[in-house]
Amino acid sequence: MWIFPVLVVAATIALSIPVGVYLARVGDGPSPVAFRRLEGALDTGPQTWKQYALSLLLFNTVMFVVGYVVLAVQPLHPAFLNPDHKGMLAPSTIFNTVISFQSNTSLQHYAGEQHLSYLSQLTAILWNMFVSGGTSLCVLLAVIRGLRGDAHLGNFYVDLWRSVAYVILPLAVVAGLLLLPAGVPMTLHGAQEAGAAQTIARGPVAPLIPVKHLCSVGGGFFGANSAHPYENPNGWSNFVSCVMMLLFPCAVVVMFGKMLRNYRHAAVLYGVMTVLLAMLIGWMVYWDTGRPNPGLGERAENSVSVLDEHGRPLQRMITPLADLPITEGAGNLEGKELRFGTSSAPTFAAISTSVACGSVDCMHDSLNPLAGLGALIAMWLNSVFGGKGAGLVNLILYTMLGIFFTGLMVGRTPEYLGKKIEAREMKLAMLALLVHPFMILLPTALFAVLSWGAQSTTNPGGHGFSQIIYEFSSSSANNGSEFAGLQQTWGLNDNPNPAPFAVQWDVATGVVMLVSRFMPLIAALALAGGLSVKKLTPHTVGSLNTDTFTFGCVLLGTVLLLGALLFLPAAMLGPGSEHFGPMPFGD
């Protein structure tokens, strides 16, 4: 049961070191001779944090307009790129989809094989996967330059080009070549008719799978995502997918240490993230494979009694699942991907939610209550590796908070990497961190009390609340996975039976994705810009060392304590109430 997660984590750690060293060379090294003229054309000069942020917003605005137009004119796409004649999406779904992939979220209120043409998949979706992933790496590079005191934070356009052309694209090609022999299709032909009653969707799947994992985007070519045999054909593709999801988030920590020449501090951050990831994987595997859903055991105990040959009732004709060995009653297997073993689904879910990747190989709505809580915790903390830079940036902000709290206790001005942390830095750090819970809890409360949420959930009580808060947690964490029990999908514009309140869900999650993506990135750039101009403070006996085991424990405690203070009540209202108060068995 534990072999698969151990192999995935071990392989990722081994690969992250050379990849992280290469990322540092890309961030600081000279451009290749073949591309110097192109980089010269892109280079508008060194940028301050304001210029860097403005370039980021301008580029993403253009990408939004282009993506919206591509999806809006989908019925007019040429036949060879729309062989199945896909129609137009609903306007609110187009709005949601473009923001989703632009913000590196991949929340899908549609099914790819049913609603999108090949041109839409390869441009509005695949192109945004590359550049949204590159944007996260750009911000991390700028923050690192600010922390080490560079006069300028770099140039956004050059950083984006290097991130996509020198890092994401080559690794995506290599990963695609590894997946093609496994059976991932690559074709521009339309759906294949199999007999008289079955139509098998296919298309240019192979280019999308590597980048959706490497860039922590997660959007599936098919509605079933990585549970579909064309996206994830066998055990090899499943293993490669998990490693790809973790590779960049782990490697950027190595890059951080090399660019700052502070390997011990980077090792502390790496260690804290690894501990958090191991805790989440262990928690989810245990509660999803080692324990059945308590509601199932309750239902089995309340089964109808029958009489034996002497007319006496048999009180427990059916043994509760909680009393059965795991080989006989392996928990709730509905909605789970069983081709790769029982531990694969919760491991995949723990990794994808930890690294802000919406890829799934099981129905998250089918996770046992406390296993689903693990996925929620990963998104609530939003700093367990987490993408290609956003997670590390969040952990750096938590580091500053930990240093600030420790400094208050000892009566000393807090310092981070030789720079004093003062009121401006703390305001920006708190702004970047508090946007996340605010954009989760406020819309969750609104939808929970209005019919928008109550009439969209497929389950009453605690699980219905979990469905609502999971949707907004995934949106705010730029994750993109869903419990998928919500009836919020609208899809095609001419859908005769649209789901209730589909427009409200499209717009609300779109706004959450937009704000939660760009406000923290801009706050982090402002923070880095302020630190870049501060003078180094000499290290003294009173300075707090950030490269020790003790500080690692302080940082871990800061992350867990703040997470618990912000989200513990919501956790008990949703997964907690579902686990401790199972529904009674009905007739």
VENRA-V430072 format. One line per field, one symbol per residue. ss: DSSP state (2 for helix, 1 for strand, 0 for the rest). psi: psi as a letter, one per 20 degrees, with the letter a starting at -180 (. if undefined). burial: I if it has 24 or more other ideal C-beta (glycine too) atoms within 12 Angstrom, else O. Layout:
ss=???
psi=???
burial=???
This chain:
ss=00222222222222222222222222220000222222222200000022222222222222222222222202220022200000001022222222222200000000022220022222222222222222222222222222200000000222222222222222222222222200000100000111000111000102222222220000000000222000000022222222222222222222222222002222222222222222222222222222000222222220000110000011000000222000000000000000000222222222222200000000022200222222222222200000000222222222222222222222000011001100222222222222222222222222222022220000002222222222222222000000000000000100000000022222222222222222222222222222220000000000000000222222222222222222222222222222220000000
psi=higghggggghggghhghhhgghhhghhrqqqhhjhgghhhhojrqqrhghghggghgghgghggggggghhkhijqqhijlhjlqapqqghhggggghghhjkgkpokrpgihiqrhgggifhfgghgghhghgghggggggghhhjkqhrjapggggggggghifggghhgghhhhhghijpqnqjqaqppnaijppoqaamhhhhgghhghjkfipqhqhicjipihhmhahghgghgggghigghghhhggggghilmhgghhgggggghggghggggghggihhiprphhghghhhjqpqrqaijjqpohmhppqhhiqqhhgmlbojpjqoihjqhigghggggghhhjlpjpqjrohhiqqghghhggggghggkjnfnakhgghghhhghghggggghhhhikqpqqokjppoagghhggghghhihghgighghggghhirihghjiqiqrbhhghhgghgghghghjlfirqhjiqlipgdqhkoimqqpkhgggggghggggggighghghhhggghhghhiqqppppahiqppjkrhghghggghgghghgghhigghhhhehghhgimqqqpr.
burial=IOOIIOIIIOOIIOIIIOIIIIIIOIIOOOIOOOOOOOIOOIIOOOIIIOOIIOIIIOIIOOIIOOIIOIIIOIIOIOOOIIOIOIIIIIOIIIIIIIIIIIIIIIIIIIIIIIIIIIIIIIIIIIIIIIIIIIIIIIIIIIIIIIIIOIOIIIIIIIIIIIIIIIIIIIIIOOIIOIIIOIOIIIOIOOIOOOOOOOOOIIIIIIIIIIIIIIIIIIIIIIIIIIIIIIIIIOOOIIIIIIIIIIIIIIIIIIIIIIIIOIOOIIIIIIIIIIIIIIIIIIIIIIIIIIIIIIIIIIOIOOOOOOOOOOOOOOOOOOOIIIOOOOOOIIIIIOIIIOOIIIIIIIIIIIIIIIIIIIIIIIIIIIIIIIIIIIIIIIIIIIIIIIIIIIIIIIIIIIIIIIIIIIIOOOOOOIIIIIIIIOOOIIOIIIOIIIIIIIIIIIIIOIIIOOOIIOOIIIIOIIIIIIIIIIIIIIIIIIIIIIIIIIIIIIIIIOOOOIIOIIIIIIIIIIIIIIIIIIIIIIIIIIIIIIIIOIOOOOOOOOIIIIIOOOIIOIIIOIIIOIIOOIIOOIIOIIIIIIIOOIIOOOO
